[in-house]
């Protein structure tokens, strides 16, 4: 199974602590490309308009990424969106892990969270995971699922990105389709065991596993 890692321009405080040790090909989006270079990671693709780094930093990236494919946007939209599209069209991964997309500017966070509603991305949604130090965000298409709790992430939130009937039978705060018209299911929940079971009928669902911040 091929897993591609994408690093974007969010705050470094949100990165997992083992970022530099992760295996698999890397793609850098805008400032994420500069950060890969500083970590000593050679990206296979670099995407962005590089409006968030200086000309000197851009030269550093260009000198360090010999052989990487550079994709530049035709218009001013999020570099993450273009990077995801380019990755699936050119690299064809089985999974895509995105780092750095959940922190920083709220407009970027919302754009990144909702990008799977674009028709380009709908079929790819189940292959995409957004990861930071406190959160793991996965996307699901209609069906019935079992999700396993990650070691330290006991909270479980369901975020419908479209109207749907969501059923959650066996967690701390059960939900039934009859009482769960969109957007009531925008609620935090909590694992009561090692697995959670849920189902829904239409749309795209974001499921977030999270933990409290450590000080």
MIGULO-987945 format. One record per residue (C-alpha): residue in one letter; x, y, z. Coordinates in steps of 0.02 Angstrom, whole numbers, padded with zeros to 5 digits, always signed. Example, Ala and Ser with C-alpha at 12.3 -4.5 7.8 and 13.67 -1.06 7.14 Angstrom:
2
A+00615-00225+00390
S+00684-00053+00357
// end
This chain:
215
X+00000+00000+00000
X+00067+00170-00049
X+00048+00311+00077
X+00096+00487+00022
X+00132+00618+00156
X+00088+00800+00123
X+00159+00941+00229
X+00074+01110+00216
X+00104+01276+00301
X+00020+01260+00471
X+00107+01297+00637
X+00247+01179+00682
X+00175+01160+00858
X+00036+01053+00783
X+00153+00927+00699
X+00167+00750+00768
X+00331+00731+00860
X+00393+00593+00744
X+00364+00687+00580
X+00543+00671+00517
X+00541+00482+00546
X+00385+00446+00443
X+00413+00338+00289
X+00339+00358+00116
X+00355+00490-00019
X+00331+00672+00033
X+00248+00819-00053
X+00270+00998+00007
X+00137+01133-00016
X+00204+01311-00013
X+00290+01339+00156
X+00278+01153+00186
X+00408+01128+00049
X+00530+01242+00139
X+00501+01148+00302
X+00534+00980+00217
X+00700+01048+00153
X+00746+01105+00329
X+00702+00932+00397
X+00816+00853+00268
X+00671+00769+00176
X+00675+00765-00014
X+00499+00793-00084
X+00443+00704-00242
X+00327+00850-00282
X+00315+01032-00230
X+00154+01131-00251
X+00108+01313-00225
X+00123+01495-00270
X+00254+01519-00131
X+00176+01683-00077
X+00213+01643+00106
X+00402+01626+00090
X+00536+01751+00040
X+00629+01749-00128
X+00784+01688-00036
X+00686+01545+00044
X+00612+01500-00125
X+00787+01489-00200
X+00834+01373-00056
X+00687+01261-00100
X+00725+01262-00286
X+00906+01216-00257
X+00863+01075-00139
X+00725+00989-00238
X+00814+00941-00398
X+00708+00810-00483
X+00546+00853-00394
X+00392+00902-00493
X+00341+01083-00462
X+00157+01124-00486
X+00098+01305-00481
X-00084+01360-00466
X-00175+01453-00605
X-00273+01555-00478
X-00265+01605-00295
X-00343+01458-00204
X-00275+01354-00063
X-00111+01267-00102
X-00173+01117-00002
X-00318+01093-00121
X-00205+01097-00273
X-00080+00981-00188
X-00213+00850-00150
X-00278+00856-00328
X-00102+00842-00400
X-00057+00697-00285
X-00205+00590-00333
X-00190+00629-00518
X-00003+00602-00530
X+00050+00487-00386
X-00109+00381-00364
X-00086+00340-00179
X-00188+00215-00080
X-00185+00337+00066
X-00142+00522+00088
X-00088+00588+00258
X-00094+00778+00273
X+00008+00865+00409
X-00004+01049+00457
X-00178+01077+00385
X-00272+01092+00550
X-00186+01242+00632
X-00157+01424+00594
X-00285+01529+00502
X-00466+01479+00525
X-00508+01510+00341
X-00372+01387+00289
X-00432+01258+00415
X-00612+01267+00353
X-00556+01260+00171
X-00449+01108+00206
X-00586+01020+00306
X-00718+01049+00173
X-00610+01019+00018
X-00682+00843-00001
X-00850+00918-00051
X-00773+00973-00216
X-00826+00847-00350
X-00641+00822-00390
X-00611+00752-00216
X-00771+00659-00171
X-00711+00486-00226
X-00541+00514-00144
X-00613+00566+00024
X-00595+00396+00112
X-00410+00394+00068
X-00374+00562+00152
X-00324+00585+00335
X-00280+00751+00418
X-00160+00724+00563
X-00088+00836+00698
X-00028+00812+00876
X-00203+00811+00950
X-00319+00762+00808
X-00344+00629+00675
X-00478+00674+00548
X-00543+00543+00426
X-00680+00554+00294
X-00815+00426+00261
X-00943+00400+00123
X-01117+00326+00161
X-01117+00155+00244
X-01089+00066+00410
X-00918+00073+00493
X-00814+00021+00642
X-00675+00138+00699
X-00539+00088+00822
X-00481+00208+00958
X-00305+00273+00941
X-00195+00251+01095
X-00216+00423+01175
X-00365+00495+01080
X-00522+00456+01180
X-00636+00590+01108
X-00738+00554+00954
X-00828+00690+00855
X-00939+00675+00702
X-00949+00822+00583
X-01076+00801+00441
X-01018+00901+00290
X-01189+00879+00208
X-01365+00841+00274
X-01377+00661+00334
X-01453+00539+00457
X-01316+00478+00573
X-01333+00331+00693
X-01211+00302+00836
X-01270+00162+00949
X-01136+00118+01074
X-01034+00268+01130
X-01052+00385+01279
X-01186+00492+01196
X-01284+00379+01076
X-01367+00456+00924
X-01509+00385+00822
X-01558+00432+00646
X-01729+00487+00705
X-01660+00620+00821
X-01511+00670+00718
X-01558+00791+00581
X-01411+00893+00515
X-01327+00986+00594
X-01372+00919+00769
X-01235+00787+00754
X-01101+00921+00770
X-01064+00858+00944
X-00914+00790+01033
X-00927+00610+01090
X-00816+00489+01183
X-00761+00308+01162
X-00828+00191+01295
X-00724+00044+01229
X-00589+00015+01101
X-00705+00033+00952
X-00849+00140+00892
X-00986+00090+00769
X-01082+00213+00663
X-01183+00223+00503
X-01258+00358+00393
X-01357+00368+00233
X-01295+00509+00123
X-01162+00644+00103
X-00985+00651+00172
X-00944+00631+00357
X-00786+00691+00445
X-00743+00589+00600
X-00618+00665+00723
X-00521+00571+00856
X-00441+00692+00978
X-00358+00713+01147
X-00333+00855+01270
X-00184+00968+01244
X-00029+00932+01346
X+00054+01079+01431
// end
